[in-house]
């Protein structure tokens, strides 16, 4: 019997109360046509209702790929477990899923992305759940928020602290999906899947295993269908024995706002000259200073935000390839991309399945991580996952907690405060108007990274801003460098909402950072 169905026929297979796992990262690999058909079915029939949806990384975005918003009708989703969520400008209308969460219509959880993949793996193997130290002393810990994003979720906890072999652990129960919604490029008639046009595989295999082994179904959206027996076995990433339904969607986007970029899928390699250099502004100063922390031969994780420009700093300095970039969606090497294409890399050396990448991250197998911050507090803890006033502006934690749990070295970057008007003039930073919102505060709104735990574990942590560099020491958050043109008391200490220590050997940041010319970076 043929496995090929229309999106609407596939949607008819989903029953009320089903647990659905979705393989996506914003627009990357999002099975948007199937999700749209599910939403259309609900609009017409009022079914399926009361779904639980699982998203290790966000399904959809606010920039043209609705993703989970297709199914965010009142009553359609009862519970959502997400590593991250669609996000976008604070002045835009919140995504529908955020409206459901904020109205307490859905029990919503922000579980670190790697742990969500672990929970699916445990379900696939019929094991009880995950014991991990990832997330301890952060919002994922039941001693704080236990991953709950609203009151409805707090009434139904998803994580416990357990004692095992004389140690405290976090316990997350296994996830057992009834349906896996995955996406690939090509399926043959038997359901074997290849990903030749994609920038990752994410957790396609793991989700398919979890649904299949739990007695569920696997629905695969693909660009095209090939004759059985015509796909090369080494190219098949999900075998047809796990796939129940194939939905053909010839116009599926490769990623957000991108029909197809062959450099994302490794079909061609872009010249390095085609990557635009960052504009000369305070943000570039931060990225340059972050780059000074790197060493040749390192494997370096990189996150969204200012630090995402560091690969372009290395290109500009003639040092591309001196470090190997690794991102949570699975690309190894190449040049991580910006904006709509974040989560993809051009010219990658390899694509690793996200669950394997997260295993690498959770154990601290890499050399350094470059990440952003929203807030830093007196203990050096960082909030990157929640802004109470505009929650949909942030996507949640994603893989941030997995990455920082045991990282040897972490470089956080961001502006010292929010809203300052600044310029660069004569090799100096000039602050024309101070920002009104402090980002260094007595206590962060949400603990995405625990400074106290980092000190106890001996992690090396620094924070790079446009006007100073701080280091997390056992004695506290300490200013160790200051930008030329900046007054320590007026521009740094008085602008922090919590006291800061000052190093006895306070230095001036490298003057080359503040000149509009290559700085002669040496790693």
N, C-alpha and C positions, 0 to 999 in steps of 0.2 A: 504493500500500500504506500502511495506517495506521501512524503512528509511535507510537501509544499502546501501552504495555506495562505490565504490573504491575511492581512493584519486583523481584520474584523473577525475572521474565523478563529484566529489564534486567541483573540480577546474573549471569545465565547467559552474558552476552556478554563477560564479563571473563575473559581467559585467564591461565594461569600466567605469571609473570614480567612481567606488564603494568606499565607506568608510568602511574600514575593521578594526575591533578591535581584537587584538591578546592577549590572556591570557598566560603570560610566565614570567619567571624570569631566564634569561640566559638559561640553559638547563632544569631547573625545569618547568614541565608542558608545555614545548614548543611543539606545534603541528607541528613538523618538517616535517612529511610525507606529510601533506596537503600543507604546504608552498613549499616543494620541487615540488609537482605536479603543483602548480600554476606557479612556475618558469619555469618548463618544458613546460607547455602549452604556455607561452609567447615566449619561444625560438622557438617553432614550428609554432605558429599562429600570433605572434605579439599582442596578447591580453591575458588578459585584460590590458589596458593602463590607465595612468593618475589616478592611485589609490591614495587615502589618507589612510595611515595606522596609527593606534593608539596603542601605547605600554606603558601602565602605568609603566612597568618594562621591561628591555631589552628582546627582543626575540632573543635568540641565543647568541653565544660567539665566541671567537677565538680559542676554544679548542675542536672542534669536533662536535658542534651543530651549523650549519650555520644560522638557524633561518631566520631573515629578509634578510640575504644575498641571500637566494634562490630567492627573488623577487626584488633584487636591480639591475635589468637590466636597462640600459639607456631607459628612456621613460615609464617604468612600474609604478614607483612611482612618483607622482607629489608633494605630501606633506606628511610629517611624523611628528607625534606628539608623543614624547617619554619622559617618566620620566627618562629613562636611555637608553644607547646604548651599543652594543657589544664593548668590549675593551680588550686590551692585551698589550704585550711587544712593546715598542716604536721601536725596531729594526725589528719588523715583518711588513709585508705588511699590510696597513690599510684594515679593512673590506670593502667590496664593498659599503655598505651603506655610510660609511665615504667618500669614493671616490666620490660618487654622491653628498654628502653634500658639500664637499670642492670645487667641480667643479661647484657649483651653479646650479646643474641640478634638485635639490629637495629643496623645501621650508621646512627647518628643524627647529623644536622647541624643546627646553628642558623645559618641564612643570613639576613642582614637582609631584611626583608619586601620592600622595594622592589627589591632585587637579585633575589629570586626571581621577581618579576613581570618584571623585565628579561630574565632567563634564558628565561622562557616566550616573551616577545616575540621574542627572537632565534631560538628554535626555530621559531616561527610563520613567520618570514621566511626560514628556511633559511640563517641566518647562523651563524658558528662560536661566538659567545659574547659575553660582556660584558667590556669593558675599563672599569674604574672606579677612582677613588680613594676611594670610599666604603668604609669599613672598614679603611683603612690604619692601622696601629699600634693596632688593637683585636684582640679575639679572632678576628675574621674573617680577619686577616692570617696567612698561613702562617708568618711569623716568630714568631707567638705560638701560636695553636691551630688556625688554618685552618678555623674553623667546626666542628671535630669535637667531639662531645659525649661520645664514649666511645672506648675503644681500638680497637674494630672500625672506627669511622669514620676514626681516624688512620691505619689501614693502607690506606685507599683515599681519598686526598686529593681534595677537590672544588674547590680554588682554588690558583692559582699566582701568584707575583710575576713579572711580565715587564717587560723594558725595551722601550719603544716611543717613537720620536721623541725619544730622549734623556731620557725620564722613566720612573720606575717606576710600574707600574700593577698592580692586582689583576685577574686573569683568571678568570672563572667560565664554564664551558662552557654552551652552550645546552641547554635542557631540551626534550625532544621526547616529549610524553605520547601514550600509546596510547588513553587514555580521559580525558575531562574530565567530572567530576561537578559540575554547576552547579545553581542553584535560582533560580526566579522566582516571580511570583504567578500569571500567566496565560500559557498557551500556546494559540495557535490550532491547528487541525488540521494546518497546515503546519509547525508548530514555531517560529513567531515568538513571541518572549518579551517580556512586559512586567513591570514591577516595581512596580506601583502600591501594593501593601501593604507594601513593604520600606523599610528605612532606609538602603539603599545598593545599589549594584550590584557593589561590590568589583571583581574582575577577570573577571567572567563572559565578556565578549566576548573578552578576551585569551586565556583558557583555551580557549574554543571554537575560536578561530582556530588555536591551537597544535595542538590535537588533530586538527582537520580537516585542516590543511595538512601534518601529518605522517602522514596516512593512517589516523588513529585514528577513534574514535567519540565523540560528544557525547551524554551522557545528562542530561536536564533534569527535575528534580523541580519540580512546580508545584502550587499550590492548586486550580486549576480549568483546564478546557479549554473554549475558545470555538470557534465555527464559523469556518472559514477565511474570510479577507477582512473580519472584523469588528473587528480591532484597528486603531487609528489608527497610521499609519506613523511619526509622530514619537514615539510612545510605545514603539515596539519598540526594545529595546536590544541584542538578539541576533537576527539574522535566521534564519528557518527553514532557509535553505540550509546552515547550519552544524550544525543539530540533527538527530540521527538517531533519538533515542528520547525519548518523553515519559512521565513517570511521575506520575500524579495522586495527591496526598496532601492531602486536604481539611483535615486537622487539623494541618498543619505549624505550628510556632510561628513568630512573627515574629522573636523573639530569645529569649535565655535567660529561661525562666520567664515569658514574655510571649506570650499568644495573639495579641493585636492591640492596639496603641496607635496611634490615628490620628495623633497628633502626631508620632510617629517617622517616619511615611511622608509627612508634609506634607499630610495630608488636612484637619486642623484645626490651629489655633494655640492653644496653651494660654495662659491669662492669666499674666502674670509673677508674680502673687500666689500661684499654685499651686506654685511651686518653693520647697521648704522651705529656710529659712535654716540655715546650719551652726550647730551648737551652740557656745556660747561655751566654748572650751577651748583648750589649747595648739595643737592642730591648726588652729583658726581663726586664731590669732595668726599662724601661718606663712603661711596663705593670704592674710591681709590684707597682710602685709609683701611677699609676692610681687606682689600687685596694685599696690603702690606703684611697681613697676618699669615698669609699662605706660604707654603714651602713646596719646592719642586718635588714631584713624585707623589704628592698626596692625592687621595680620593676624597672629594669634597662634596658634601650635600649642599644643595641650594634651595631656598624657599622663595615665595612670592614677596615682592616689595623692592626696596632699594637695592638689596643685595643681589637681586636678579640681574643687575647691570654689571656685576663684577666680571662675568665672562667677557664682556665687551671691553672692559678695562684691560684685561690680559691680551685681547686681540690688538688693541691700540698700542700696547707696549711690546708687541712682537713675541708674546709669551704663550700664545694659544697652544695647548697640548702639554704645558708644564704641569698642570693638574688635571685630573679626570673628574668631570662633574657627574653626580649621580642624583636622580630625582625619584620621588616616590612612585610616580606613574610607571617607572621601569626603565627609562632610557639611561644608558651608561655612555659617557663620553659625548663628544660633539659640543653643540652650543645650545643650552636651554633657551627657549623662546620667551617672549614677553607678551603682556596684554592678553588678547583673546586666545593666543596660542600657548599660554602658560600651561605647563604639564607635558609639553612636547619638546623635543630637541631636534635640531637639524644636524645632519652629519654624525649621528650617533654611531658608536662602535658596536653596541649590542642593545637588545631589548630584553629585559628580565621581567618575568611575571611579578606584579606588585607584591603578592604575598612573600615571595622570595626576597625582594628588595627590603621589605619591612623586617624580615628575620635578620637581615644584614644590619639594618638600622638599630633594631631593638637591642642587639648585643654590642653595639658600639664598634662595629667592624670597620668603619671608615675613619678618616683622620680628623676631619673638622666639619662643622656645619655652620652655614651662613643663613641667618634667619632675621625676621623683622620683629619689632615690638610695637604694641599700642601703649602700654604702660609698664613702668618698672617701679617696684616699691623698695622700701628701706632695707629689706632682706635680700634684694636682688631678684626677687620673683618677677615673672613676666606674665602679662596678659596679652594674648594675641587673638583670643577667641570670642570675646563678647564686649560689645558696646551697648550698655543698657538703654541709652537714649535712642539709638538707631540699630537694632539688632541685625537687620538684614544687610547692613553694610559689611559685616564680617561673615565669613563662611563657617565659623566654628573652628575647631582645632585641626581637622584633617589629620595629617601624619605628624604634626608638630610634637605631640607628646611621645610618640614612639621614637622619634628622631633624637629628642633631647634626653631621654631617660638615662642613657649610659654614654652619651657622646663624650669623647675625650676632651674636645675643645669646641666651644660654641662662641660665635661672634654675632651678637644681636646688633641690629642697626635701625636707625630711624631719626627723625627730627627731635631735638631736645624738648620742644613744646609744640603745641598745635597752633598754627595761624600766624607765626612770625613772618615778617617781611624782611628779606635779607638779600644781599648782593655781594659779589666778589669784586674787589677793586684794589689794584696795586699789590696783589699777593696777600691780601688780608680779607677777613670776613667782616662785613659791615652789616650791623643789625639796625634797620631803619625803624622797625616797630616790633615790639615783643608780641608773642602769641598770648592769647587769653586763657588757654587750657594747658595746665601742667601735665606732663607725661611721666614725670618722676614724682611719685606720690607716696604717702605713708603706707597705704595698703591698696593693692590692685583690686579691681572689680571682680576679676576671676583669675585664679591661679592656673595658668597653662603650663608654667615651668616654676618649680620650687627652688628658690635660691638657697634656702636652708639645706635642702637635700643635696644640692649640687656641692655645697661646701663640705658636707659630711662625706660625699663620695670622692672628693678631690678633683672635681671637674674644673677645667680652666675656662673661665667665662669673662668676656669683655663686652662692652656696650659702646658702639661707635655712633656719635652724633656729629652734626656739622660744626659744633663749637667746642666739643671736648670728647675725650675718651675716658671711660670709667672701667674699673676692674672690680670683680667680685673677690674680696679677700675675707678671710675669717673674721677680721675686725669690722667689716662692713663694706658698703658701696663706696668706692674710693676714686676720686678724680686723679688721673695719672698724666693726662696730656690736655693742653688747651690750645685752641686755634689762635694764630696771629691776628691781632686786632681785637681780641675778646678780653674783657675785664673779668677776672675770676669772680669777684664778689657780685658785681652788678649783673653780669650776663649768665652766670652759671649758678652760684650758690643761692642768690636771691630768686632765681627763676625755678628752682626746685621746690616742691611742696613738702619736702622732708629733708632733714639735715644730711649733708654729704661730708665724708672725710676727704682730706686733700693729702696726696702723697708728699712726703718730705722732699722727694726728688722730682717734683712736678716739672714736666718738660713741655716745650712748645711742639705742636704737631709739625711734621715735616713741611717746610715752606714750599717744596715742589708740588704738594697737593693742590695748592691754591693758585697755580699758574696754568694758563691755558696752552699747555704744550705737554708732550709725553714727559713723564717724570723720571724715566730711567729706572723703572721698577726692577728689582732683583729679588728672586724668590729663593 
